[in-house]
Every structure is written in C-alpha cells, then in structure tokens.
Amino acid sequence: MAEKILVIDDDAMNLKMAEFILKRDYEVVCVSSGREALDYLTQSVPDMILLDLHMPEMNGLEVLEKIQGMEKVCHVPVVFLTADSERETEIKIFQAGAMDYIQKPFLAEVVRHRIGRLLELYHLQQSLQQEVEKKTRQLKESSERMQRLSVQVMLSLASAIDAKDAYTKGHSMRVAQYSCELAKRMGKTGREIEDIYYIGLLHDIGKIGIPNAIINKPGKLTEEEYAVIQSHPAIGAEILDNISELPDISIGARWHHERYDGTGYPDRLKGAAIPETARIIGAADAYDAMSSRRSYRDVLPQQAVRAEIEKGKGTQFDPVIAEHLLAMIDEDKEYSLREK
C-alpha cells in the first residue's frame, strides 16, 4: 500500500503541483486550510504532512502546534512548504518541531528526492525506537524475573536458617518486618526500607555454619559452645560479602549483635560506629528474641519486653531506635508483634 501524504496549502495551484509531483509514488490528500487539515487528522493518520507556512486564519506554525497536541498524529513528521529564505524562518521552523522544509517554487526532482529521503529516515527512526522499546521491555521483564527469583532465594535461605533452630521458627521474617517498621518510623526512603528488609531476612545466615547440636542444645551452653555461637556474625558476613547487587547486605549479618555501649560482638563497635542498619536490625532481633519462645522459657509478657528495651536504651540499643521500638510496643495493644 502506498504511503499517504497530506498536503496543506491555501494556494490551489501549489496543491495541484504537489499532487502532480507526488501522486506517482504516494497517495496524496490535499486540503486548503489548517482547520480542514485538523478535521481530516481526526479521522485519518497520514505518513507525512506537508504544511504551508503562510496561510490565512491559522498559519503553519499554529497548525503544527495543534497537531502536536493530537495523540494519534503527534508523531507524524511535518515538512514545511515556504518561499521564505531568511535564516530566522528556518530557525522558527525547526524550533517548532518540524522535520524539515521545502522551498517554493517546487522543483519536481528535489521534492521527490527530499520526501523519499525524509520518509526513509522517519521509518528508520521508528524502527529503532520500536527496537529500543522492545529491548527495554525485555530487560525490564528479565530484571523483574531476576528480582522475583532473588526474593524467593532469600526467603528460602531465611526459612533454611530458621529451620536449623527448633525455637526460632519465623524469626528471620519477623526481624525483617520489625526492621522495616522501625525504618519507616525513622523516615527512611522506600528503597532504604526495601534494602533493610532483605538485610534483615539474612541477618542470621551465619547460623548455617553452626552445628545443630549447639544451636538446639536445651541446657546452658559451655564457654566453648557460646564462642562457637558468637562466630555466626562473621560467618554470615563472609557468606554475603560477595553479593554485589546489594553491597550492604552483610552489614546486618556481621554487626547485629554489637551493643551501643561497645560491649557486643564480634568487633566491639560502639555508638555511631555501628552501621545504622545494624543498629535497627539488632533492636528488632533482640525484641523478637524476647517475644518468642525459647527452650528455657515461653514468650515474655509485653510489659517485661518493654521494660528490657527501656533498660537497654544507650547501653544495648541506640536510644533513638529504642524510642521508636517503644512506640511500636505501646501501639500494639493486642501484643500481636510476637511469635504466634
């Protein structure tokens, strides 16, 4: 099917000349005013528009502005027809968004060659744009699949970690959720909250390297066994250090047992030297430990948990984070934030 060209010119002779030159290669539609052209464009979409610059009632620049506001035809290339040769006219034409212009009076071979070249260029641009959009969609779909896979892998790892300890079912998920709530209350961005969730999910991954007999020992641990337990932050950090997509993911694993007063482990970091994310996860981890069952006790009463958080402000916990955690506890009238 021949490509369609809409010619807009108030001069009947110019319309006849344009049709005579182009009808051999294209389907040509001629109209004599901007208003007639706009009415036509509501019904049909040409492959190119040739637009006279100087017309009564509505000049070419005004018509082009209207066309650019029409969703179905705003992409159609527009070529101005003008007898003007001033540089200012050329600047106005291109600033308005036209693809090119053709000088009047028409020279048949020049018009055919110019129109053919411009249509070829336009179709090439459209093909490239479509290819870019296709590749972008594919990359987005691939990225979304990889993100879903990554989340599923992290959830599986978190479940595997919790499965090692008979007394911490769902611990990693709860710590991730509590950490997110703390981060929200601290005014973190959506991306920061999402990252903290993933970091919280895998904060205990180092327990994979701890023997089950020690993790699930019902009685008191010996000093040697406790030292083995204390190695899990370093093991976890080593496992996660090579994940480049989320470079901070090892922070929670390594430092969630540090204390604000510097008496924690493994590095005895103090105060602001403990990364804020680790301070958040550490508080969430301690809260869940108290609000969950253990081999030696049941879930602690909510007021007992609150008293321990209050007592640990400035010693075990960052005081600002502790205040947010206390607010969470005070708002949890039904004590739903605990192991069920």
C-alpha positions in Angstrom: 0.0 0.0 0.0 1.3 3.4 -1.0 2.3 5.8 1.8 -0.1 8.7 2.4 0.9 12.3 2.3 -1.3 15.1 3.5 -0.6 18.4 1.7 -1.9 21.6 3.4 -1.8 24.9 1.4 -4.2 27.7 0.8 -3.0 28.1 -2.8 -4.8 25.8 -5.2 -2.0 25.9 -7.8 0.5 24.8 -5.2 -1.8 21.9 -4.2 -2.1 20.8 -7.8 1.6 21.0 -8.3 2.3 18.9 -5.1 -0.2 16.3 -6.2 1.2 16.1 -9.7 4.8 15.6 -8.4 3.9 13.1 -5.7 1.0 11.0 -7.0 3.3 8.7 -8.9 4.7 7.3 -5.7 2.3 8.2 -2.9 -1.4 8.5 -2.0 -1.8 12.3 -1.9 -4.6 14.1 0.1 -4.9 17.9 -0.4 -6.6 20.4 1.8 -6.7 24.2 1.7 -6.7 25.3 5.3 -5.5 24.4 8.7 -9.0 23.8 10.0 -9.8 21.4 7.2 -6.5 19.6 7.9 -7.2 19.2 11.6 -10.7 17.8 10.8 -9.1 15.3 8.4 -6.5 14.3 11.0 -9.2 13.3 13.5 -10.3 10.6 11.0 -7.1 9.5 9.3 -3.3 9.3 10.0 -1.0 10.1 7.1 2.6 9.0 6.9 3.8 12.6 6.3 2.3 16.1 6.4 3.5 18.9 4.0 2.4 22.2 5.6 2.4 25.7 4.1 3.9 28.2 6.4 1.9 31.2 5.5 -1.9 30.7 5.4 -4.8 33.0 6.5 -6.8 32.4 9.7 -4.3 29.8 11.0 -0.7 29.8 9.9 1.5 26.8 9.6 3.2 27.2 13.0 -0.2 27.3 14.7 -1.4 24.3 12.8 1.7 22.4 13.8 1.1 23.2 17.5 -2.4 21.8 17.2 -1.1 18.6 15.5 1.4 18.1 18.3 -1.4 18.1 20.8 -3.3 15.3 18.9 -2.3 11.9 20.4 -2.9 9.9 17.2 -0.9 12.1 14.8 1.6 13.9 17.0 4.4 11.6 15.9 3.7 12.1 12.1 6.7 14.0 10.5 5.8 17.5 9.3 7.7 19.3 6.5 7.0 23.0 5.9 6.4 24.5 2.5 7.7 28.1 2.2 9.0 30.7 -0.2 10.9 32.4 2.7 14.6 32.1 2.5 15.5 34.1 5.7 17.6 32.3 8.4 15.1 33.4 11.0 12.3 31.5 9.3 14.4 28.3 9.2 15.2 28.6 12.9 11.4 29.1 13.7 10.5 26.0 11.6 13.0 23.7 13.4 12.3 25.2 16.9 8.6 24.4 16.3 9.4 20.7 15.8 9.3 20.3 12.1 11.4 17.6 10.5 12.4 19.7 7.5 11.2 22.3 5.0 10.9 22.5 1.2 11.5 25.7 -0.7 8.9 27.2 -3.1 8.6 27.2 -6.1 8.7 23.4 -6.2 11.3 21.6 -8.3 9.8 18.1 -9.0 13.0 16.1 -8.6 14.1 17.9 -5.5 10.6 17.4 -3.9 10.6 13.6 -4.8 14.1 13.1 -3.5 13.6 15.1 -0.4 10.3 13.4 0.5 11.7 10.0 -0.2 14.7 10.6 1.9 12.7 12.0 4.8 10.3 9.2 4.8 13.1 6.7 4.8 14.8 8.5 7.7 11.5 8.6 9.6 10.8 4.9 9.2 14.4 4.1 10.3 13.9 6.2 13.4 10.6 4.5 14.1 12.2 1.0 13.7 15.0 2.0 16.0 12.6 3.4 18.6 10.5 0.2 18.4 13.6 -1.9 18.8 14.7 0.2 21.8 11.3 -0.2 23.4 11.3 -3.9 22.7 14.7 -4.3 24.3 13.7 -2.1 27.2 10.6 -4.3 27.8 12.7 -7.4 27.6 15.3 -6.0 30.0 12.5 -4.9 32.4 10.9 -8.3 32.3 14.2 -10.0 32.8 15.0 -7.7 35.7 11.6 -8.3 37.3 12.1 -12.1 36.9 15.5 -11.9 38.5 14.2 -9.7 41.3 11.4 -12.3 42.0 14.0 -15.1 41.9 16.3 -13.2 44.2 13.5 -12.6 46.7 12.4 -16.2 46.6 16.0 -17.3 47.1 16.4 -15.0 50.1 13.1 -16.2 51.6 14.2 -19.8 51.1 17.5 -19.1 52.8 15.8 -17.4 55.7 13.5 -20.4 56.1 16.5 -22.8 55.9 18.3 -20.7 58.6 15.2 -20.7 60.9 14.7 -24.5 60.3 18.1 -25.1 62.0 16.8 -23.8 65.3 13.8 -25.5 66.7 12.9 -22.5 68.8 13.1 -19.7 66.2 10.5 -20.6 63.6 9.8 -17.5 61.5 12.4 -15.4 63.4 14.2 -14.0 60.3 10.9 -13.0 58.6 9.8 -11.2 61.8 13.1 -9.5 62.3 12.9 -8.2 58.7 9.3 -7.0 59.2 10.1 -5.3 62.6 13.2 -3.7 61.0 11.1 -2.3 58.2 8.6 -0.8 60.6 11.4 0.9 62.5 12.9 2.2 59.3 9.6 3.7 58.3 9.2 5.4 61.6 12.7 6.8 61.2 11.7 8.4 57.8 13.7 6.1 55.5 13.0 6.1 51.8 11.2 3.3 50.1 14.4 1.9 48.6 16.1 2.0 52.0 13.2 0.2 53.7 13.3 -2.5 51.0 17.0 -3.0 51.4 16.6 -3.2 55.2 14.0 -5.9 54.7 16.4 -8.1 52.7 19.3 -7.4 55.1 17.0 -8.4 58.0 15.9 -11.6 56.2 19.5 -12.8 56.1 21.0 -11.4 59.3 21.3 -14.8 60.8 22.6 -16.7 57.7 25.9 -17.4 59.6 24.0 -19.9 61.7 24.3 -22.2 58.7 27.8 -22.8 59.8 26.9 -23.6 63.5 26.4 -27.3 64.4 22.8 -28.2 65.1 23.7 -29.8 68.4 24.9 -26.4 69.7 22.0 -24.3 68.3 19.4 -26.7 69.6 21.1 -27.6 73.0 18.3 -27.4 75.6 20.6 -26.6 78.5 23.1 -23.9 79.2 25.9 -23.6 76.7 29.5 -24.0 77.8 32.0 -21.2 77.2 33.4 -23.1 74.2 29.9 -23.6 72.7 29.0 -19.9 73.3 32.2 -18.9 71.5 31.0 -21.1 68.5 27.6 -19.3 68.6 29.4 -15.9 68.6 31.1 -16.8 65.4 27.9 -16.8 63.3 28.0 -13.0 62.6 31.5 -13.3 61.0 30.4 -16.4 59.1 27.3 -14.7 57.8 29.3 -11.6 56.6 31.7 -13.8 54.8 28.8 -15.6 53.0 27.2 -12.3 52.0 30.2 -10.2 51.2 30.3 -11.1 47.5 26.7 -10.1 46.7 27.4 -7.0 44.6 23.7 -6.2 43.8 23.1 -5.3 47.5 26.6 -4.4 48.8 25.3 -3.6 52.3 23.6 -6.9 52.8 26.4 -8.3 55.0 26.1 -5.3 57.5 23.2 -6.9 59.4 24.8 -10.3 59.5 28.1 -9.0 60.9 27.0 -6.4 63.4 23.5 -7.2 64.7 25.0 -8.4 68.0 27.0 -5.2 68.6 25.9 -3.2 71.6 25.6 0.6 71.7 28.0 0.8 74.7 30.7 -1.2 72.8 30.4 -4.5 74.7 28.9 -6.5 71.9 30.5 -8.8 69.3 32.2 -9.6 67.1 34.1 -6.3 66.7 33.0 -4.4 69.9 31.9 -1.4 67.9 30.4 1.5 69.8 27.6 4.0 69.2 27.6 5.6 65.7 30.5 3.3 64.7 27.9 0.5 64.4 26.2 1.0 61.0 22.7 2.4 61.5 21.1 -0.6 59.6 22.8 -3.0 62.0 21.5 -0.9 64.9 18.0 -1.2 63.6 18.2 -4.9 62.9 19.9 -5.5 66.3 17.0 -3.9 68.1 14.5 -5.9 66.0 16.4 -9.1 66.7 16.5 -8.5 70.4 12.8 -7.7 70.5 11.9 -10.9 68.6 14.2 -12.9 70.9 12.2 -11.7 73.9 8.7 -12.0 72.2 9.4 -15.6 71.0 9.5 -19.0 72.8 12.9 -20.4 73.8 13.8 -23.9 75.1 14.0 -22.5 78.6 11.0 -20.1 78.6 7.8 -19.1 76.9 7.1 -15.7 75.2 7.8 -12.9 77.7 4.9 -10.7 78.7 4.8 -7.5 76.7 5.5 -5.2 79.7 8.6 -7.3 80.5 9.8 -6.9 76.9 9.1 -3.2 77.1 11.0 -2.9 80.4 14.0 -4.6 78.9 14.0 -2.2 75.8 13.7 0.8 78.2 16.5 -0.6 80.3 18.8 -1.1 77.3 18.5 2.4 75.9 22.0 3.8 75.5 23.6 0.5 76.5 22.4 -2.3 74.3 20.4 -0.1 72.0 20.7 3.1 70.1 18.4 5.4 72.2 16.6 6.9 69.2 15.9 3.5 67.7 14.8 2.2 71.1 12.3 5.1 71.4 10.8 4.1 68.1 10.6 0.5 69.2 8.9 1.5 72.5 6.4 3.4 70.5 5.7 0.3 68.4 5.2 -1.7 71.6 2.9 1.0 73.1 0.7 1.0 69.9 0.5 -2.8 69.8 -2.4 -3.1 72.3 -3.1 -6.7 71.4 0.5 -7.8 71.6 0.3 -9.1 68.0 4.0 -8.4 67.3 5.3 -11.7 68.7 5.7 -15.3 67.8 2.2 -16.9 67.4 
